[in-house]
Amino acid sequence: MRIKLTFALCTLLFFIFSAEAQIVPSPKQQFGFNIGDDYQLANYTQFEAYCKKLAATSNRTKLVDIGLTEEGRHQYMMVISSPENIKNLNQYKEIAQKLAHAEGLTDDQARTLAAKGKAVVWIDGGIHATEVVGPHQLIETMYNLASRKDAETMRILDNVIVLMTHANPDGMELVSNWYMQEKDPKKRNTNIPRLYEKYIGHDNNRDFYMMNTKESTNMNRQLFLEWFPQIMYNHHQRGPEGSVLAGPPYRDPFNYVFDPLMITGIDALGAAMYSRMNVENKPGYTRLTGSSFSTWYNGGLRTT
């Protein structure tokens, strides 16, 4: 009887500790502030630590080291999906590769693979390090996808594999440390005295067709050799004055090098985005001639 009681108690404690291990820490618990709080920035060292904690506490996540940066930091990609999808990532990656190459596939075979596969969505942040919202939205989005249990989040996790990648770890470390060193919050600034990428600074977003830097090489490997995402969201900060978000549809004429189906697909995604924001009474989305962005920006992360 005593042995059975001891076994039952140990089993109960095991499940209690297992449940506690699965509690996903919030950004506030990790950093001491909410993402978006005034005068507060996390650096890349803190970002990396939080990614590792998410990977250790959520079975919806897998942290992938995609290579070293120019200053020798590890550049990470957080893969987020349902636990079942995470278990079968190699299968879904193989499907994505076959569909992207399309070599030797009949239309019926392609449709079968598409039905079996999952949508792959790339979200990056931080490529221009003084645009500080970029990497911090990664933190908030990773937390929401790793922890929320509402129906919409669960549907997304079941149907989508999200690749969340920090585009410029060295820049985040530099800019955040510079910003936070000022004790008076109202005097903090991002006017750093050097490039925020070791060799090319702001021009890191012109390097995705030549791949001169390790960071662009690391990301291109995931984009064009490994995963071939159907949607790529390259996050920058600030559109035109008075706007909150600038996005598709982009201004005409569209880039004639692109397949028209790609353009109409981007337009459809944009329509869904700004319609959702209107439904939720979130003004500030600008598109078409409301912004300066087009499909003619060649060589950048989002256009290569």
N, C-alpha and C positions, 0 to 999 in steps of 0.2 A: 504494500500500500504506500509506504514511504517512498519507494523507488518511483512508482507511478506519479505520485504527487510532485516529486522533484522534477521528473521529466516534463510534466505538464507545465510547471512553473518556468522551466528553462525554455520551453517552446513559446510560452506567452511572452517572456522577456525578449526572445529572438524577434518575434513579430513586432513588438513595441519598438525595439531598436531599429529594425528594418524600416518601419514606418517613419521614425524620426529621421533616418538617413535620407528619406525621399522628400523631405521638406525643402523646397527650393527657396533659397534666400532671396529676398527682395533687394533691389539696388540700395534702398535706404538702410537695410541691415548691413550691407556690405561696405558702403561708402560713407554712411552717416548723413546722406542727403538724398533727396529725390532727384531723379534725372529731370533737368529743366529748372531746378532751383537757381535763383539769381546768384551770380558770383561764385559758382561751384563747378569745378572741372575735375574729372578723374584723369590720371595719366595712364600710359599704356601698361606700366607694371601692374597697376590696380585693375585695369581692364583684363589683362591676362589671368590674374589671380581669380577674378570673377568667372571668367570662362571655364577655368579648371574646376571651380566649385560647382557651376551648373552641370558640367559633364559628370561630376561625381554624385550629384543628387537627383538628376532627372534622367529617366530611361528614354526620354524623347530626344536626347542629344548625343552627338558624337563629335568630339573635338579633333580636328585634323591639322597637323603641322604641315603647312604647304611649302616651307622653305625658310631660309634666313634672309633678313633684310640687309641693306648695305652697311648698317652699323652693327650687324651681328645678332639682332633680336630674332626671335622666332615669330613668324607670321602665321596666324591661325585662321582656319575656316571652321565655323560652327555649323554642323549639319543638324537640322531639326526636322523631325517628322514624328509619326506615331511610333510607339515601341516596336510594333510588328514591321513597319517599314524600315526602321533602323536595323533590325536583324537581317533584312534582305537587301541592304544597300548595294551590294555588288551586282545583284540581279537587276536592279533598277538602273544602275549605271550602265550595265551592258546593253539594256534595252535603249537607253538614251543614245548610246554610241551607235548602235545599229541604225536607228532612225535618222540620226544626223548624217551618217555616211550614205545610207540608202543603197549601198552597192549590192546588187544581186537580189534585191527585195521586189516582190510583186506588190501590186496595190493591196491585195488581200492580206498578204503577210505583214505589210506595214500597218494596216488597220488593226490586225490582231495584236501586234506589238504595242501599238498606241493604247489599245484597250487594257492590256496587261500592265503597262507602265504607269508612272506617276508624273505629274507636271513637275518640272524642275525650275525653281525660281531662285535667282541670284540677287542678293541684296548686299551692297558694299557700303562702306562709309569711311570718311576720314582722309580721302585722297589729298584734299587740300586742307592742311592741318589747322589753319586759322579759321576755317569754316567748322567751328567746334561742335555744331549740332550733329554732324555726320556720324562720328564714332559713338556719340552718346545715344543716338536713336538705335544703334545696334544693341546697346546694353538693354534698353527698355523693351525692344522688340523680342530679343532673345528671352528675356524674363517672362514676357506675356505668353509667348508660344510654349515655353517650358513649364508654365505653372497653371495657366487658365484652364477651366473645365467646362466652359459654356459650349453650347451646341455648335456655334459658328467656328470656334477655335478647333474643336474636335473634328469637324468636317474638313477644315483646312489641313490638319495634321494627317488625316486619313488619305487625302488625295494629292498632297503636295510634299515634295522634298525641298526644303529651304536651305540655301547655302549662304551663310552670313559671314562676310569676310572683311577684315580690317585692311584697308588699302595702303595705309602709311603709318605703321607702328612707330617708326622713329620720329615722325613729325608730331604725333600725339604726345609722346614723352616730352619732347622739347617744348611745345607750345603750352601744355598744361603746367609743366614745372615753372616755366617763365611766368605764367599767369598767376599761379597760386603762391609764388614767393612773396608777393606784395601783401603785407599784413592788413592794410586798409582795403576792404573789398571794393570800394568805389573807385579806387585808383588802379585796379587790375586792368591789364590790357594784353593784347596779343601782338604788339608791335615788336616782334623778335628781331634781333640784329643779324640774323644769318638765314640761309636757306633752310626750309623745313623738310627737304629731302636732300640727302648728303651731296648729290651732284647736280641735280636739275631743278630742285625747288618746285615751283608752281607748274613747271612744264612736265611734271610726271604724268599729267593727263594728256600728253602729246606723244607718249612713248609706247603705245600699245600695238603699233605696227612694226616698230624696230626693236623693242625690248632691250634697251641699253641697261636698264636697272634690274636688280634681282627681284624687286617687288612686282614689277609688271610681268616679268617672266614667270614668277610663281603663280600669279593670277591667271595669265593666259593659259598656263598648263591645265588649270582646272576648267577654264571656260571652253577651250578648243581641243583638248586632248582627252580629258577625263569625263566631264559632265554634260557639256553642250546644253546649257539651260535654255528653255523656251522663252523665259522672261528674264531680262536683266535690268535691275534697278540700280543705277549709278547715282548715289546720293551726293548732292551739292547743297550749299546754303545760299539762300536768297535769290529770288528772281528779281523782276523789276520793282521799283519803289511802290509801296502800297500793297504788294501782293504777299501772300503767305506761301504759296506753292506755285511753281510753273511746271507744266507738264504737257503731254500730248492731248489732242492733235497739235502737231507742230505747224509752223507757218509754211505756206506754199512759196515756190514750187518744191515738191519733194525730190529727193535725190533719185535720179533716174537709174542709177546703178542698182538700187534695191528692187527686189521683186515687189510688184504692187500689192501682193498678198501680205507682205511684211508691213507695208505702210498701213493698209486697212486694219490689220491686226493690232498695230500700235494705237491707231485711232480708236478702235473698239475698247481697248484697255483704258485709254484716257477717258472715254465717255463714261465707263463704269466708275472710274475714280471720282470724277467731278460730280457725277450724279449722286454718288453715295455721300459726298461731302455736302451737297445741297440738301439731301434728305435729312442729314444730321445738323443742318443749320450751321455749317462751318464755312463761312465765306472766305474768299481770298485766292481761289484757284484761277490762274490765268493761263490762257492757251492761244493758239493761232497767232494773230498779229498783236495779241496782248503781251507777248514776250519776244525776245530776240532769238530764241532757240529754234533750230531747224535740223533737218536730217543731213546737212552738208558739213557737219563738223567731223572731218575724217581723221582717224588715228587716235581718237580718244578711247577711254575705257568702254563707253557705252556704244561707240559707233564702229569699232574695229570688227 
